[in-house]
C-alpha cells in the first residue's frame, strides 16, 4: 500500500516549510529513519526523515516549494505500485497537490522566489545556502554528475562561475565543498578572502518602479505573524525606569578581572541584567507567566527561563538561558556567548529557542537610549534595555556626572497589572544598583 509522506510540524510555531533540497532520487529504496530531504522552517533548516521502509515512488513537492503542515511531500511504496489514489486524496478537485507549483510555474521559478540576496558567509554557514543555490541555479546534470555544457572535470555552479569570472579566480585552483566536490559560491568567496578581495553582495530583484523585491523568508514570515498577533491581541502597556549603573560598572570590572585571571568567560552588562531579571522573577512570580486563552487559564511557571533576543541576517531569534535564577554569572556569560554565536551561524537546536518564560532585548549596544519592545508570545513581559549614558545627576545638592540606563518593561495587561509590573521593575533596579545583592 502506497504511503504518503507529509510535511511534519517541526516547531511549535511552524505553519509551513520550504523544501530546500531533495537528498534521495525517485526510485531509490529507503528505510525507516533515512533522511530524504532538507526543510527550512521558521527557525532552522532541518532534516526530513521517513518512518517506513519502501521505494521513493514520487517526489511530489518541488525544491523551493512552500508546503503547509500536512501537505504531501512524497509517496513511498513498492516498486511499480499505483499511487493515483494517494495523489487524488491531496489534489481534491484536480487542483495541484499541496506543495506543488501552480500551473505555469516551474520548479526553478518556485525556488527562485525563495532565494535570499547574496551575502558574504563564513565557513560555519548552514547547508541552507548550498541547497538553495543548487535548487535555484543548478543546470542539467549528466549521468556522471558533470554540469552539462561544461568541462566534465570541473564541477561548479553557474553562480560560482559568474563570481569567479568577475573576480578573475581560477576555478581549477578552488576546492569544492558541494556534492561530489562541486564548487559553489562560498568556495569562491573563500578563495577571494585568501587573496584579500572583497565580495560585493548581489542585488535583490529590481522592479520596474525603482524598488528592490526581497523574498520573505520563513523566519521573517513567522516574526511578522507572531509579533503582529502579539501586538494586536495582547493589550500592551509600558513601564520605564532609569537605573544608576555606576556600581554595576564597578562590579563588572572586578568580576572580569577575576575572570581573566582564571581564564573564565567575561561577563557582559546583558549577563548582569539577565541575572537581575531572573532573580526578580523569583520574587514576582506573576510576571513569570503566560495567558493561555484556549486552555482557559493563566499559567505561572515554577522554572525561570530567560530568552535573549539575538539579531541575525534573516531576522531575530531568542535563544533561552534555562533556570537563569539558579546559575552564576560566569555560567550565564558562557551560555550566552555560546548561544549567541551559534544563533548567528544558524546552528541552534529548536529546543534551545523554545520554552522561555521572560525575554530581554538589548539595543543599548547599538547606541539606542531607550525603546519599547513587542512581547514575545506567550511571555507576559519583555524588557527593552537602552544604552548606559553619561549624564549630569544631582547628588547631595550638587550636579555631578553619572551613569544611567533606561529600561522599559512591556506588559500584557491580561496577565500583569500596573502595580505588579512596577514592583518587578523596582526589584530589577534594586539588584542592578546594588549588584553585590545578586551574589548573596
C-alpha positions as CSV (number, residue, x, y, z in Angstrom):
1,X,0.0,0.0,0.0
2,X,1.4,3.4,-1.0
3,X,2.3,5.7,1.9
4,X,2.0,9.5,1.9
5,X,4.9,11.4,3.3
6,X,3.5,14.7,4.7
7,X,5.1,17.9,6.0
8,X,5.5,17.4,9.7
9,X,5.2,20.1,12.4
10,X,8.9,20.7,13.2
11,X,8.5,23.5,15.7
12,X,5.8,24.9,17.9
13,X,5.3,28.0,15.7
14,X,5.7,26.3,12.3
15,X,2.8,26.6,9.8
16,X,4.6,25.6,6.6
17,X,8.0,24.6,5.5
18,X,10.1,25.2,2.4
19,X,11.6,22.1,0.8
20,X,15.1,23.2,0.3
21,X,16.8,20.2,-1.2
22,X,16.0,16.6,-2.1
23,X,18.6,14.1,-0.9
24,X,17.1,10.9,-2.4
25,X,16.2,10.3,-6.0
26,X,12.9,8.8,-7.2
27,X,13.1,5.0,-7.4
28,X,15.6,4.7,-4.6
29,X,15.0,2.3,-1.7
30,X,14.7,3.9,1.8
31,X,14.4,2.6,5.3
32,X,12.7,4.0,8.4
33,X,14.9,6.7,9.8
34,X,16.5,7.6,6.5
35,X,16.8,11.4,5.7
36,X,15.3,12.1,2.3
37,X,15.2,15.9,2.2
38,X,16.0,19.2,4.0
39,X,13.2,21.5,5.1
40,X,13.5,25.2,6.1
41,X,11.2,26.0,9.0
42,X,10.6,29.4,10.6
43,X,13.6,28.7,12.9
44,X,16.1,26.4,11.2
45,X,16.9,24.1,8.3
46,X,16.1,20.6,9.4
47,X,16.4,17.0,8.1
48,X,13.2,15.3,6.9
49,X,13.2,11.6,7.7
50,X,10.8,8.8,6.7
51,X,9.2,6.4,9.2
52,X,8.5,3.5,6.8
53,X,10.5,1.2,4.5
54,X,9.9,1.3,0.8
55,X,10.7,2.9,-2.6
56,X,10.5,6.6,-3.1
57,X,7.9,6.4,-5.9
58,X,7.3,10.1,-6.4
59,X,8.8,13.4,-5.2
60,X,5.6,15.4,-5.2
61,X,6.9,18.7,-3.8
62,X,9.5,20.6,-5.9
63,X,12.7,22.1,-4.4
64,X,11.9,25.6,-3.2
65,X,8.1,25.0,-2.7
66,X,6.4,26.1,0.5
67,X,4.4,23.2,1.9
68,X,1.8,23.6,4.7
69,X,1.8,21.3,7.6
70,X,0.1,18.0,6.5
71,X,0.9,18.8,2.8
72,X,2.0,16.0,0.6
73,X,5.8,15.9,0.0
74,X,6.4,12.4,-1.4
75,X,4.9,9.0,-1.8
76,X,6.5,5.7,-0.7
77,X,5.5,2.2,-1.7
78,X,6.5,-0.9,-3.6
79,X,8.2,-0.6,-6.9
80,X,5.7,-0.2,-9.7
81,X,2.8,0.4,-7.3
82,X,-0.1,2.6,-8.5
83,X,-0.1,5.9,-6.4
84,X,-3.0,7.6,-8.1
85,X,-5.3,7.2,-5.1
86,X,-2.8,8.9,-2.8
87,X,-2.3,11.8,-5.2
88,X,-6.1,12.1,-5.6
89,X,-6.6,12.5,-1.9
90,X,-4.4,15.5,-1.8
91,X,-5.5,17.1,-5.1
92,X,-9.2,17.0,-4.3
93,X,-11.0,18.7,-7.2
94,X,-8.0,18.4,-9.5
95,X,-6.1,21.4,-8.3
96,X,-2.3,21.0,-7.8
97,X,-1.5,18.9,-4.7
98,X,-0.2,20.7,-1.6
99,X,3.4,21.7,-2.1
100,X,3.2,21.6,-5.9
101,X,3.8,24.7,-8.0
102,X,0.8,26.3,-9.7
103,X,0.3,25.5,-13.4
104,X,2.7,27.6,-15.5
105,X,5.3,27.8,-12.7
106,X,8.3,25.6,-13.0
107,X,10.3,24.3,-10.0
108,X,13.2,26.7,-10.6
109,X,10.7,29.6,-10.6
110,X,9.4,28.4,-7.2
111,X,12.9,28.1,-5.9
112,X,14.0,31.4,-7.3
113,X,11.1,33.1,-5.3
114,X,12.7,31.8,-2.1
115,X,16.2,33.0,-2.8
116,X,17.7,35.5,-0.5
117,X,20.1,38.3,-1.5
118,X,23.7,37.0,-1.8
119,X,25.8,37.9,1.2
120,X,29.2,37.0,2.4
121,X,29.2,34.0,4.7
122,X,31.7,32.5,7.0
123,X,32.9,28.9,6.9
124,X,30.4,28.0,9.6
125,X,27.3,28.7,7.5
126,X,24.4,26.3,7.4
127,X,23.6,24.0,4.4
128,X,20.6,26.1,3.5
129,X,22.6,28.4,1.1
130,X,24.1,25.4,-0.6
131,X,20.8,23.7,-1.1
132,X,19.0,26.8,-2.3
133,X,21.8,27.6,-4.8
134,X,21.5,24.1,-6.2
135,X,17.7,24.2,-6.4
136,X,17.5,27.7,-7.9
137,X,20.5,27.7,-10.2
138,X,21.7,24.2,-11.0
139,X,21.7,23.4,-14.7
140,X,21.0,20.0,-16.2
141,X,23.3,17.3,-15.0
142,X,24.6,14.3,-17.0
143,X,24.8,10.8,-15.8
144,X,28.3,11.3,-14.5
145,X,27.3,14.2,-12.3
146,X,29.1,16.8,-14.5
147,X,27.4,20.0,-15.4
148,X,26.0,19.8,-18.9
149,X,27.8,22.0,-21.5
150,X,30.9,22.4,-19.3
151,X,34.2,20.6,-18.8
152,X,33.2,17.3,-17.0
153,X,36.4,17.5,-15.0
154,X,35.3,20.8,-13.3
155,X,32.0,20.9,-11.5
156,X,30.8,24.4,-10.5
157,X,27.5,26.2,-10.1
158,X,26.6,29.0,-12.5
159,X,26.8,31.5,-9.6
160,X,30.2,30.3,-8.6
161,X,31.4,30.6,-12.2
162,X,30.0,34.1,-12.6
163,X,31.7,35.3,-9.4
164,X,34.9,33.7,-10.5
165,X,34.8,35.3,-13.9
166,X,34.0,38.7,-12.4
167,X,36.9,38.5,-9.9
168,X,39.4,36.6,-12.1
169,X,39.5,33.5,-10.0
170,X,41.0,30.3,-11.4
171,X,38.4,27.7,-10.6
172,X,40.8,24.8,-11.2
173,X,42.6,26.0,-8.0
174,X,39.5,26.1,-5.9
175,X,38.4,23.1,-3.8
176,X,34.7,22.5,-4.0
177,X,32.6,21.8,-0.9
178,X,29.4,20.9,-2.6
179,X,28.1,17.4,-3.6
180,X,30.8,15.3,-5.3
181,X,33.3,18.2,-4.9
182,X,31.2,20.7,-6.8
183,X,32.4,24.3,-6.5
184,X,29.7,26.6,-5.0
185,X,29.6,30.3,-4.1
186,X,31.1,30.0,-0.7
187,X,34.2,28.2,-2.1
188,X,34.9,31.1,-4.5
189,X,34.3,33.6,-1.7
190,X,36.8,31.7,0.5
191,X,39.4,31.9,-2.3
192,X,38.8,35.6,-2.7
193,X,39.2,36.1,1.1
194,X,42.6,34.5,0.9
195,X,43.5,37.0,-1.9
196,X,42.2,39.9,0.2
197,X,39.4,40.7,-2.4
198,X,36.1,41.8,-1.0
199,X,32.9,40.2,-2.5
200,X,30.1,42.6,-3.1
201,X,26.6,41.2,-2.3
202,X,24.4,40.6,-5.3
203,X,21.4,42.9,-5.5
204,X,17.9,41.8,-4.9
205,X,15.4,41.6,-7.8
206,X,14.9,45.2,-9.1
207,X,11.4,46.1,-10.1
208,X,10.5,48.5,-13.0
209,X,9.4,51.2,-10.5
210,X,12.8,51.5,-9.0
211,X,12.4,49.2,-6.0
212,X,14.1,46.0,-4.8
213,X,11.9,42.9,-4.4
214,X,13.3,41.0,-1.4
215,X,11.8,37.5,-0.9
216,X,10.3,36.9,2.5
217,X,12.0,34.1,4.4
218,X,10.1,31.6,6.6
219,X,11.7,33.2,9.6
220,X,10.5,36.7,8.6
221,X,7.0,35.5,7.9
222,X,6.9,34.0,11.4
223,X,8.2,37.1,13.0
224,X,5.5,39.2,11.2
225,X,2.7,36.8,12.1
226,X,3.6,36.2,15.8
227,X,4.5,39.8,16.7
228,X,1.5,41.0,14.8
229,X,-0.7,38.7,16.8
230,X,1.0,39.8,20.0
231,X,0.7,43.5,19.3
232,X,-2.9,43.4,18.2
233,X,-4.3,40.7,20.6
234,X,-2.3,41.4,23.7
235,X,-3.1,44.7,25.4
236,X,0.4,46.2,25.9
237,X,1.3,48.8,28.5
238,X,4.8,50.1,29.2
239,X,6.7,51.0,32.3
240,X,10.2,52.5,32.3
241,X,12.7,53.4,34.9
242,X,16.2,55.0,34.9
243,X,18.8,52.9,36.7
244,X,22.1,54.1,38.3
245,X,24.7,51.8,36.8
246,X,27.8,53.1,38.5
247,X,28.1,50.2,40.9
248,X,27.3,47.7,38.2
249,X,30.1,49.1,36.1
250,X,32.5,48.8,39.0
251,X,31.3,45.3,39.9
252,X,31.6,44.1,36.3
253,X,35.2,45.4,36.1
254,X,36.1,43.5,39.2
255,X,34.4,40.3,38.0
256,X,36.1,40.4,34.7
257,X,39.5,41.0,36.2
258,X,39.0,37.8,38.2
259,X,37.6,36.0,35.2
260,X,40.6,36.9,33.0
261,X,42.9,35.7,35.7
262,X,41.1,32.3,36.0
263,X,40.5,32.0,32.2
264,X,36.7,32.2,32.6
265,X,34.2,33.9,30.2
266,X,34.0,37.6,30.7
267,X,30.6,39.0,31.9
268,X,28.7,41.5,29.8
269,X,26.2,44.1,31.1
270,X,23.5,42.0,29.5
271,X,24.5,39.0,31.6
272,X,24.1,41.0,34.7
273,X,20.7,42.2,33.6
274,X,19.6,38.7,32.8
275,X,20.6,37.6,36.2
276,X,18.8,40.6,37.8
277,X,15.7,39.8,35.9
278,X,15.8,36.1,36.8
279,X,16.1,36.8,40.5
280,X,13.4,39.4,40.3
281,X,11.1,36.9,38.6
282,X,11.6,34.5,41.5
283,X,10.3,37.3,43.8
284,X,7.5,38.3,41.5
285,X,6.1,35.0,40.0
286,X,3.0,36.8,38.5
287,X,5.4,38.2,35.8
288,X,6.8,34.7,35.0
289,X,3.5,33.7,33.4
290,X,1.5,33.2,30.2
291,X,-2.0,33.8,29.1
292,X,-3.5,30.6,27.6
293,X,-7.0,31.5,26.4
294,X,-7.7,28.3,24.6
295,X,-7.0,26.3,27.8
296,X,-9.0,28.9,29.8
297,X,-6.1,29.5,32.2
298,X,-3.2,31.8,33.2
299,X,-0.1,29.8,33.8
300,X,2.6,30.7,36.3
301,X,5.8,28.8,35.8
302,X,8.0,27.3,38.5
303,X,11.1,27.5,36.4
304,X,12.6,30.7,35.1
305,X,13.9,30.6,31.5
306,X,15.1,33.9,30.2
307,X,15.2,34.4,26.4
308,X,17.8,36.8,25.0
309,X,16.9,38.4,21.6
310,X,19.7,38.0,19.1
311,X,19.7,39.7,15.7
312,X,20.8,37.6,12.7
313,X,20.7,38.2,8.9
314,X,17.2,36.7,8.5
315,X,15.6,38.4,11.5
316,X,15.6,37.7,15.2
317,X,15.9,34.6,17.3
318,X,15.6,34.2,21.0
319,X,17.9,31.5,22.5
320,X,16.9,30.6,26.1
321,X,19.1,30.6,29.2
322,X,17.3,28.0,31.3
323,X,17.0,28.2,35.1
324,X,18.8,31.5,35.0
325,X,17.9,32.3,38.6
326,X,19.9,29.3,39.8
327,X,23.0,30.0,37.7
328,X,26.0,32.1,38.5
329,X,27.2,35.0,36.4
330,X,30.1,33.0,34.9
331,X,27.7,30.2,33.7
332,X,25.2,32.7,32.3
333,X,28.1,34.5,30.5
334,X,29.4,31.3,29.0
335,X,26.0,30.1,27.8
336,X,25.0,33.5,26.4
337,X,28.2,33.7,24.4
338,X,27.8,30.2,23.1
339,X,24.1,30.6,22.2
340,X,24.6,34.0,20.5
341,X,27.5,32.7,18.4
342,X,25.6,29.6,17.3
343,X,22.4,31.7,16.7
344,X,24.3,33.9,14.2
345,X,25.6,30.7,12.4
346,X,22.0,29.2,12.4
347,X,23.3,26.2,14.4
348,X,20.8,26.3,17.3
349,X,18.6,23.4,18.0
350,X,14.9,24.1,18.2
351,X,14.7,23.3,21.9
352,X,17.3,26.0,22.6
353,X,14.9,28.6,21.2
354,X,11.7,27.4,22.9
355,X,10.2,27.4,26.4
356,X,11.1,30.9,27.6
357,X,9.1,32.5,30.4
358,X,10.6,36.0,30.0
359,X,12.5,37.9,27.3
360,X,15.2,40.6,27.2
361,X,16.0,42.7,24.2
362,X,19.1,44.9,24.3
363,X,19.7,47.7,21.7
364,X,21.8,49.8,24.1
365,X,24.9,48.2,22.5
366,X,23.8,49.8,19.2
367,X,23.6,53.3,20.8
368,X,19.8,53.4,21.4
369,X,18.9,55.3,24.5
370,X,15.5,53.7,25.2
371,X,12.8,51.9,23.2
372,X,9.7,49.7,23.6
373,X,9.6,46.1,22.5
374,X,6.7,43.9,21.4
375,X,6.0,41.0,23.8
376,X,7.4,37.6,22.7
377,X,4.4,35.3,23.0
378,X,3.5,33.5,25.1
379,X,5.5,35.5,27.6
380,X,3.8,38.0,29.8
381,X,6.6,40.6,29.6
382,X,9.7,41.7,27.7
383,X,12.4,44.1,29.0
384,X,13.8,46.6,26.5
385,X,17.3,47.7,27.5
386,X,18.8,51.0,26.4
387,X,22.4,52.3,26.4
388,X,24.3,53.3,29.5
389,X,24.7,57.1,29.2
390,X,26.9,59.6,31.0
391,X,24.5,62.3,32.2
392,X,24.5,65.1,34.8
393,X,22.8,64.0,38.0
394,X,22.2,65.7,41.3
395,X,23.9,64.1,44.4
396,X,23.8,65.8,47.8
397,X,22.7,69.0,46.2
398,X,25.5,69.1,43.6
399,X,25.4,68.3,39.9
400,X,27.9,65.6,39.2
401,X,28.5,63.1,36.2
402,X,26.5,59.9,36.5
403,X,26.0,56.7,34.6
404,X,22.3,56.0,33.8
405,X,20.4,53.4,31.8
406,X,16.7,53.4,30.9
407,X,14.9,50.1,30.7
408,X,11.3,49.7,29.5
409,X,9.0,46.8,30.6
410,X,6.3,45.8,28.1
411,X,3.5,44.0,29.9
412,X,0.5,42.0,28.8
413,X,-2.3,43.6,30.8
414,X,-4.4,40.4,30.7
415,X,-1.8,38.9,33.0
416,X,0.2,41.6,34.6
417,X,-1.3,44.7,36.3
418,X,0.5,48.0,36.5
419,X,1.4,47.7,40.2
420,X,2.8,44.2,39.6
421,X,4.9,45.3,36.7
422,X,6.1,48.3,38.7
423,X,7.2,46.2,41.7
424,X,9.1,43.8,39.4
425,X,10.9,46.7,37.7
426,X,11.7,48.2,41.1
427,X,13.4,44.9,42.1
428,X,15.4,44.8,38.9
429,X,16.5,48.3,39.6
430,X,17.5,47.4,43.1
431,X,19.6,44.4,42.0
432,X,21.5,46.5,39.4
433,X,22.1,49.4,41.7
434,X,23.3,47.1,44.5
435,X,24.9,44.3,42.3
436,X,26.5,42.5,45.3
437,X,23.0,41.6,46.5
438,X,22.8,39.2,43.5
439,X,25.7,37.3,44.9
440,X,24.0,36.6,48.3
